[in-house]
């Protein structure tokens, strides 16, 4: 049988990038593999070793890409990390850029970034699946998080890789697109020589076409299992993770003397948002009362993140709209920074903007001052509050670790903790569980539920997975694409 990739007693030269034990792994022709494991368990390190990013001490990684005519790893293996990147524009990306129309001319058009493809059947299948025809003339900076993933998948699949490695490919995609993508990948592996390796934190996203699973935990590459064997021993999702003592600490948090005590936390009246020829929101009326817990849903590109950017005043068009926050009309004299003090927020755009290699303590503390990165020294009182929330989230040991050295899932957990640190009256969570493993997803849901038991706490949460919604949700707004 043809062995596509093999590693025997693999140990990387650089100690920082080593797994705890030597890697012994063979991926045979026809095997469709999922690499699974907890956040920070070593999945990305294994993939970086498989792709040759980290050279080995003694043995090399062996490849056999036939029937591909090329022997180059770079041409045969394509790896999509889905870190919410904007490709070539990453170096100049800044938070809020997506909503600043004056910056559009500096960013490329989607159609210009897609490679040519001789296989018209494949091209049409991809374009139809991901709705690419409607995106071709859009500036890439305007893509939603889900649309960006669709673009990256299309771009990569058009290049005809022999091996396609995808890191959490289904997060950020609406349910319909997730199902269609699984079907398309299933057809491709059945009808072509393509082999797929998925890196999954959310193990209940295991597609039917996957034949084998490689568990990675505590920086150890486990034995390859058949899909059936893995599912038979996969532990169930725990009912609760948050310890009762920590839950009680959340419930006992003191209330600030500077609360708004507003009846209407959010009110939008006939709000419309347009970019060029495209209408994102049209004549939207929405009222969120104090203490309500809202699920905000909709297909990719329907305007969910744009709506939240208006609420948080990150979108310049918010000042031209009829919006009130905490019973105060936007533009009536109250500083937006005064209002932001009462809002805790996490989103894919925020995650994308954190590119400075700051210690985790500084990232958490930046939530107290609504800065992307810490631009002022944290007081001892602030540090104590940050340490309290890091303990609740179980990340105290990370406080001195640099943010960019964490896995993507670990980074998301840090940014979620950042949203809670100032004990906000309004908590806005846009895809907060992106990339989190089963245990951490349950932990964050437990924390949200405990936090929302407290008096006058209001929640708005976006997710494409119904099962990720906490039990406290009592209202829903679903946006349709215009």
Residue pairs with C-beta under 8 A, 6 or more apart in sequence:
1 28
1 29
2 28
2 29
2 64
2 66
3 26
3 27
3 28
3 29
3 62
3 64
4 27
4 28
4 29
4 31
4 63
4 64
4 65
4 162
4 163
4 195
5 25
5 26
5 27
5 50
5 61
5 62
5 63
5 163
6 25
6 26
6 27
6 61
6 62
7 23
7 24
7 25
7 26
7 49
7 50
7 56
7 59
7 61
7 62
8 24
8 59
9 22
9 23
9 24
9 58
9 59
10 22
10 23
10 24
10 25
10 49
10 56
10 59
10 61
11 18
11 22
11 23
11 56
11 57
11 58
12 18
12 19
12 49
12 54
12 55
12 56
12 57
13 54
13 55
13 56
13 57
14 54
17 45
17 48
17 49
17 54
18 45
18 219
19 42
19 45
19 46
19 49
19 219
19 220
19 221
20 42
20 218
20 219
20 220
21 220
21 221
23 46
23 49
23 221
24 221
25 50
25 214
25 221
25 224
26 224
27 33
27 195
27 197
27 224
29 195
30 195
30 211
31 195
31 211
31 212
32 189
32 195
32 196
32 197
32 209
32 210
32 211
32 212
33 195
33 196
33 197
33 198
33 210
33 211
33 212
33 213
33 214
33 224
34 197
34 198
34 199
34 200
34 203
34 206
34 210
34 212
34 213
34 214
34 227
35 43
35 46
35 47
35 197
35 198
35 199
35 200
35 213
35 214
35 216
36 43
36 200
36 201
36 203
36 206
36 213
36 214
36 215
36 216
36 230
37 43
37 201
37 215
37 216
37 217
37 437
38 201
38 217
38 437
38 439
38 440
39 201
39 407
39 409
39 410
39 413
39 435
39 436
39 437
39 440
40 406
40 407
40 409
40 410
41 216
41 217
41 218
41 219
41 437
42 216
42 217
42 218
42 219
42 220
42 221
43 199
43 201
43 216
43 407
44 81
44 167
44 199
44 407
44 408
45 54
45 219
46 214
46 216
46 221
47 79
47 165
47 167
47 197
47 199
48 54
49 56
49 61
50 61
50 77
50 165
50 197
51 73
51 77
51 79
51 165
52 61
52 73
63 71
63 73
63 76
65 71
65 76
65 162
65 163
67 193
68 75
68 76
68 162
68 193
70 76
75 161
76 161
76 162
76 163
77 161
77 162
77 163
77 164
77 165
78 156
78 159
78 161
78 163
78 164
78 165
79 165
79 166
79 167
80 152
80 153
80 156
80 164
80 165
80 166
80 167
80 169
81 167
81 408
82 149
82 152
82 166
82 167
82 168
82 169
82 171
82 172
83 167
83 352
83 408
84 145
84 148
84 172
84 348
84 349
84 351
84 352
85 148
85 352
86 93
86 107
86 140
86 141
86 143
86 148
86 352
87 113
87 140
87 152
88 108
88 113
89 106
89 107
89 108
89 140
89 141
90 355
92 106
93 141
93 352
93 353
93 355
94 353
95 314
95 349
95 350
95 352
95 353
95 372
96 309
96 314
96 315
96 349
97 103
97 141
98 141
98 142
98 309
98 349
99 306
99 309
99 314
99 315
99 316
99 317
100 316
101 275
101 316
103 141
104 139
104 141
104 142
107 139
107 140
107 141
108 139
108 140
109 136
109 137
109 138
109 139
109 140
110 132
110 135
110 136
110 137
110 138
110 139
110 140
110 143
110 151
111 136
111 137
113 140
113 151
113 155
114 132
114 136
114 151
114 154
114 155
114 158
115 155
115 158
115 159
116 158
117 123
117 158
117 160
119 160
122 157
122 158
123 158
125 184
126 132
126 153
126 154
126 157
126 158
126 184
127 133
127 154
129 177
129 180
129 181
129 184
130 150
130 151
130 153
130 154
130 177
131 150
131 301
132 150
132 151
132 154
135 143
135 147
135 150
135 151
138 278
140 148
140 151
142 275
143 151
143 301
144 300
144 301
144 304
144 305
145 172
145 300
145 305
145 348
145 349
145 431
146 172
146 173
146 174
146 177
146 299
146 300
146 301
146 464
147 300
147 301
149 169
149 172
149 173
150 173
150 177
150 300
153 166
153 169
153 181
156 164
157 164
157 188
161 194
162 193
162 194
162 195
163 194
163 195
163 196
163 197
164 194
164 195
164 196
164 197
165 196
165 197
165 198
165 199
166 196
166 197
166 198
166 199
167 199
167 408
168 199
168 200
168 201
168 202
168 408
168 434
168 435
169 181
169 198
170 178
170 181
170 182
170 202
170 205
171 202
171 431
171 434
171 435
171 464
172 300
172 348
172 431
172 434
172 464
173 181
173 300
173 464
174 298
174 299
174 300
174 464
175 464
176 299
177 299
177 300
178 205
178 464
182 207
182 208
182 209
185 196
185 207
185 209
186 207
186 208
186 209
188 194
188 196
189 195
189 196
189 209
190 209
196 209
196 210
198 207
198 210
200 206
201 409
201 435
201 436
201 437
202 436
202 437
202 438
202 441
203 234
203 437
203 438
204 237
204 438
206 213
206 227
206 231
210 227
211 226
211 227
212 224
212 225
212 226
212 227
213 224
213 225
213 226
213 227
213 230
214 221
214 222
214 224
214 225
215 222
215 223
215 225
215 230
216 222
237 438
237 441
237 442
238 438
238 439
238 442
240 442
240 446
241 439
241 442
241 443
241 446
242 392
242 443
242 446
242 447
242 450
246 391
246 392
247 446
247 450
249 388
249 392
250 392
250 447
250 450
250 451
250 454
251 450
251 453
251 454
253 423
253 454
255 455
256 423
258 341
259 342
259 425
259 456
260 326
260 327
260 342
260 425
261 290
261 456
262 290
262 326
262 327
262 328
263 289
263 290
263 327
264 287
264 288
264 289
264 290
264 324
264 326
264 327
265 288
265 289
265 290
265 292
265 325
265 326
265 425
265 426
265 458
266 286
266 287
266 288
266 311
266 323
266 324
266 325
266 426
266 460
267 286
267 287
267 288
267 323
267 324
267 325
268 284
268 285
268 286
268 287
268 307
268 310
268 321
268 322
268 323
269 285
269 322
269 323
270 283
270 284
270 285
270 322
271 281
271 283
271 284
271 285
271 286
271 310
271 321
271 322
271 323
272 279
272 281
272 282
272 283
272 284
272 321
273 279
273 280
273 281
273 303
273 306
273 310
273 315
273 317
273 321
274 280
278 482
279 482
280 303
280 306
280 482
281 303
281 306
281 307
281 479
281 482
282 482
284 307
286 307
286 477
288 294
288 458
288 460
288 475
289 458
290 425
290 456
290 458
291 455
291 456
291 457
291 458
292 458
292 459
292 474
292 475
293 452
293 458
293 459
293 461
293 470
293 472
293 473
293 474
293 475
294 459
294 460
294 461
294 473
294 475
294 476
294 477
295 461
295 462
295 463
295 469
295 473
295 475
295 476
295 477
296 304
296 307
296 308
296 460
296 461
296 462
296 476
296 477
296 479
297 304
297 462
297 463
297 464
297 476
297 477
297 478
297 479
298 304
298 478
298 479
298 480
298 481
299 479
299 480
299 481
301 481
302 479
302 480
302 481
303 479
303 481
303 482
304 430
304 462
304 479
305 347
305 348
305 349
305 430
305 462
306 315
307 479
308 345
308 347
308 428
308 430
308 460
308 462
309 315
309 318
309 349
310 317
310 318
310 321
310 323
311 318
311 323
311 325
311 343
311 428
311 460
312 340
312 343
312 345
312 428
313 319
313 330
313 336
313 339
313 340
314 349
318 330
319 330
319 331
321 330
322 329
322 330
323 329
323 330
324 330
325 339
326 339
326 342
326 425
326 426
328 334
328 339
337 370
340 370
341 370
341 422
342 424
342 425
342 426
343 424
343 425
343 426
343 427
343 428
344 367
344 418
344 419
344 420
344 421
344 422
344 424
344 426
344 427
344 428
345 419
345 428
345 429
345 430
346 412
346 415
346 416
346 418
346 419
346 428
346 429
346 430
346 432
347 428
347 430
347 431
348 430
348 431
348 434
349 430
350 372
350 415
351 411
351 412
351 415
351 434
353 372
354 363
354 372
354 373
354 403
354 411
354 415
355 404
356 373
356 403
356 404
357 402
357 403
357 404
357 405
358 373
358 374
358 402
358 403
359 399
359 400
359 401
359 402
359 403
360 390
360 395
360 398
360 399
360 400
360 401
360 402
360 403
360 406
360 414
361 378
361 383
361 386
361 387
361 390
361 399
361 400
362 373
362 374
362 378
363 373
363 374
363 403
363 414
363 415
363 418
364 386
364 389
364 390
364 399
364 414
364 417
364 418
364 421
365 374
365 378
365 382
365 383
365 386
365 421
366 372
366 373
366 374
366 375
366 418
367 418
367 419
367 420
367 421
367 422
368 378
368 382
368 385
368 386
368 421
368 422
369 375
369 376
378 386
385 421
385 422
386 399
386 421
387 396
387 399
389 417
389 420
389 421
390 396
390 398
390 399
390 417
392 417
392 420
392 447
393 413
393 416
393 417
393 443
393 444
393 447
394 443
395 410
395 413
395 414
395 417
398 406
398 410
398 414
403 411
403 414
406 414
407 435
408 435
409 434
409 435
409 436
409 437
409 440
412 432
412 433
412 434
412 435
412 436
413 436
413 440
413 444
416 429
416 432
416 444
419 427
419 428
419 429
419 432
420 427
420 447
420 451
425 456
425 457
425 458
426 458
426 459
426 460
427 448
427 451
427 452
427 457
427 458
427 459
427 460
428 460
428 461
429 448
429 459
429 460
429 461
429 462
430 461
430 462
431 462
431 463
431 464
432 444
432 461
432 463
433 440
433 441
433 444
433 445
433 463
433 465
433 468
436 444
441 468
445 468
445 470
445 471
448 459
448 461
448 470
448 472
449 470
449 471
449 472
451 457
452 459
452 470
452 472
453 472
459 470
459 472
459 473
461 469
461 470
461 473
463 469
